[in-house]
Amino acid sequence: AQLQSQAGFDLEVQPFDEVRDAYFQTSRALVWLLLTVAGVVVAITATGIAGLTGFWVQQRQRQIGIRRALGARRRDILRLFQAENLVIVLVGSCCGLALAWGINLLLMQRYELPRLPWVYLPLGAAVLFVLGQLAILLSLQTLDLATFNLIYGAGQLGDSAGLIGRCTL
């Protein structure tokens, strides 16, 4: 609605919601763009972790077969891979947390940016840990340890009689 003031100026009256929405429209679009890019980066990271874990498990198929032949259960092998993944994630997370903290200090000094909320760092490490554990579970599931040919694992060691496949502890 337009009004005319006593001094002869035309005044336009708008509801506050419309003024606020118009002001933040560009910012809102940038936030959605940033969230989309962050989502794509997380999806690519998850795919990379799953791919590397699948490759890692596939490369160790013979070792898994030998362990199964010697009496290791599926959960023993799963624990082994999860423990290895935990060590990798802990080392990587510690390096990443230190790097993020250092870069944040540099950005605070040079560009007067606010301090990074501390909760983001452990949250990021937890997301990477969960992604790594899920990738291990999926990789071992596709390997199908229950039907793994134990003789194959033993035969590559030069055990032509397949004796390793019949070992018991």
Salt bridges, closest charged atoms under 4 A:
ASP17 OD1 - ARG20 NH2 3.49
ASP21 OD1 - ARG20 NE 3.98
ASP21 OD1 - ARG28 NH2 3.79
ASP76 OD2 - ARG73 NE 3.30
GLU84 OE1 - ARG60 NH1 2.52
